[in-house]
């Protein structure tokens, strides 16, 4: 347990119950009444995905499937899955078709599925998640909270321009451009159980989609007027035993795409042009559930479904291992220079930090309380310290109501200058908190995580996903995908530290990573 004091009770007051958060200005979060008219952020599209919309799309797909001349039996489906995707998928078909086979056959197939998955992951023991179906694995390890019920199941901003992609319940992916009414819709027969999206850096048109049995690479030309790009615009990347794919990560130069599955310990490094891959394999952990490539391109963090995560050095592809964790890592993010890694673990209401690079000794600060500072000494990497206690606290809103906030971290997002950190929480009951906590942060000369305020949506709206728009120039722009299907924008206006550019240049000269200069250009 952390010896630090909980920090959330040091935040600004909670917004009144009938209000929503609209921006940060002059260092404070601003609110308006839910029914008040408030102009959205200039140039960003207004998007709300309704449940009726996704159900209607799914209904049309079901009508189409009704005209298939003859349905295959479970054994025919299993044989086809074995030929096209592998043994795991064959057993998966039998398990999913348990109503068509005897109880003994279904139970046997489920046991064999666990064994085959364990063998494919080169794991020395059977992990609990190995017995889950592909869809259950996606539900457990997807970034989007409550994935099954969420109108939006994946979301990704383009790294350089004001456009984003989002995946819906009917497995379609929609691309929204700023200032354009055209919304390309991407559909493919292998695009099922979409768990993650990732735009290729230094490209205007390439989007990677993590699906149940493959990684799909869509090429969407910005000048095209096609609302439904054809399947000739997509590449299919598959590898035996590497499914479902739940995580993707491009290197900052856009040359290598990493994909990960929670039942495969190998991270696949794809050369998209040649459609070939190199497995980055390491025994232990039961799979890979989280990927995070540092903005400078020098390191990749790969977390497992167990209490292990690794950080790969991309200059020689050696890795350091962190194994003395209380549980699996649920969320992680890098500082702008790739020297600081923040991460959180399941069932643990604290925020951890690891600092890489040159030796550093300083005070890890999280509040203005005299009892807060804790001294931590870093020598390269290997020391993980607690930087903030995010335990649940009961706060009083501006209208007098009492609200519980904080708890276990479900997702974190750090803006591209490492000056604002947003955190989504799950309570002890497993439910997602309706409040997103905002922290003001800095990484040099010392690591600071200072409570700021909260973001709240309309009544009954729960956050499902959070991310920062990478190219916002006036501070930071937080995007929240709400349970209502609404994509909300919360601009945070502040002056970005000018010293970041020179700091990036110094490290680029010392280490020779061209992607660091790229990141400086993007800021």
Secondary structure, DSSP 8 states (H G I E B T S, - for coil): ---S-B-GGGS--B--TTEEEEEEETTEEEEEETTS-----TTS---B--HHHHHHHHHHHHHHHTT-S----HHHHHHHHHHHT-HHHHHHHHHHTGGGS-HHHHHHHHHHHHHHHHHHTT-SS--GGGGS-HHHHHHHH-SSTTTTT-SEEEEEE-SSSSEEEEEETTS-EEEEETT---EEEE--TT--S--EEEE-TT-SSEEEEE-SS-EEEEE--TT---SS--GGGEEEE--TT--S--EEEE-TTSS-EEEEETTEEEEEEEETTTTEEEEE--SSSSS--EEEE-TTSSEEEEE-SSS-EEEEETTTTEEEEE---SS-EEEEEE-TTSSEEEEEETT--EEEEEE-SS-EEEEEB-SS-TTT-EEEEESSS--EEEEEE---EEEEBTTS-EEEE--EEEEEEE-TTSSEEEEEEE-TTS-B-SEEEEEEEE-SSS-EEEEEEEEE-STT--EEEEEE-TT-SSEEEEEEEETTSBEEEEEEE----THHHHHHHHHHHHH--HHHHHHHHH-
